[in-house]
Amino acid sequence: MTDADPVSWLMIEPGWKVVDTSGDEVAHVDDVVGDEERDIFSGLNVSTSLFGHSRFVPAEHVSEITPDRVRIDVAVDELAEHRP
């Protein structure tokens, strides 16, 4: 856990760090997938490297959102490729 207070999924921006359960940085947010009008968060597209394929993190695997950082509860290499 971090010392920062949790924030809404609506605050997530491209470039935010994605960390695993141990706090190691494993990716960066490419974009947020959801419906802002209905407040439905579907997940995130994330990249593990500058030239790597984007991976989709379903919302149920996002365990914590704090300013500039998203914690996930699954290994990035286990995730499906980019979801439009």
C-alpha positions in Angstrom: 0.0 0.0 0.0 1.1 3.6 -0.5 0.7 6.6 1.7 -1.3 8.5 -0.9 -5.1 8.7 -0.8 -7.0 6.7 -3.4 -8.4 8.6 -6.4 -11.2 7.8 -8.9 -10.5 6.0 -12.1 -11.6 9.2 -13.9 -8.3 10.8 -12.7 -6.0 8.3 -14.5 -4.0 9.8 -17.3 -1.7 8.3 -19.9 1.9 7.9 -18.6 0.9 7.0 -15.1 3.0 4.1 -13.6 1.5 0.7 -13.3 2.9 -1.4 -10.5 2.5 -5.0 -9.4 1.5 -6.3 -5.9 5.1 -5.9 -4.7 5.3 -2.3 -5.9 7.6 -2.9 -8.8 6.9 -0.7 -11.8 5.8 -3.0 -14.7 4.2 -0.7 -17.2 2.7 2.7 -18.0 -0.9 3.6 -18.8 -1.6 4.1 -22.5 -5.3 4.9 -22.1 -8.3 4.4 -20.0 -11.2 2.3 -21.2 -14.6 3.2 -19.8 -17.8 5.2 -20.1 -17.4 8.5 -18.1 -21.0 9.5 -18.5 -22.2 6.3 -16.8 -19.2 6.0 -14.5 -18.3 2.5 -15.8 -14.6 1.6 -15.6 -13.7 -1.3 -18.0 -9.9 -1.2 -17.6 -6.7 0.1 -18.9 -4.4 -0.3 -21.9 -0.8 -0.4 -20.7 2.6 -0.7 -22.3 5.6 -2.5 -20.8 8.1 -0.7 -23.0 8.4 2.0 -25.6 8.0 -0.4 -28.5 6.1 -3.2 -26.7 2.6 -4.3 -27.5 -0.1 -2.7 -25.5 -1.8 -5.0 -23.0 -5.4 -4.7 -21.6 -5.9 -4.8 -17.8 -9.5 -5.5 -16.9 -10.9 -3.3 -14.2 -11.2 -6.3 -11.8 -7.4 -6.5 -11.8 -6.9 -2.9 -10.7 -6.5 -3.1 -7.0 -5.5 0.5 -6.1 -5.4 3.9 -7.9 -3.4 6.7 -6.3 -2.1 9.9 -7.9 0.3 9.0 -10.8 0.1 5.2 -10.0 -2.1 2.2 -10.6 -1.6 -1.1 -8.7 -2.6 -4.3 -10.4 -3.0 -7.8 -9.0 -1.8 -9.8 -12.0 1.4 -10.2 -14.0 1.4 -8.0 -17.1 2.7 -10.8 -19.3 -0.5 -12.8 -18.5 -2.8 -10.1 -19.9 -4.4 -10.1 -23.4 -3.1 -7.7 -26.0 -4.6 -4.2 -26.5 -8.4 -3.9 -26.4 -9.9 -1.1 -28.5 
